[in-house]
């Protein structure tokens, strides 16, 4: 068995940035854009922010 170091995945970086950016944009529109957003969509955008932050944390911690 080979002794390899884990490689950083570009897909993990890009997906983390997309999830974090899109979720942040939706929350920004809700709080500062005076746009009506359903509670479910707001909750899903917060989940997207959390998942994006998790993906970026995993990318930069390895």
Helices and strands as residue ranges (DSSP letters): H 10-32, H 39-61
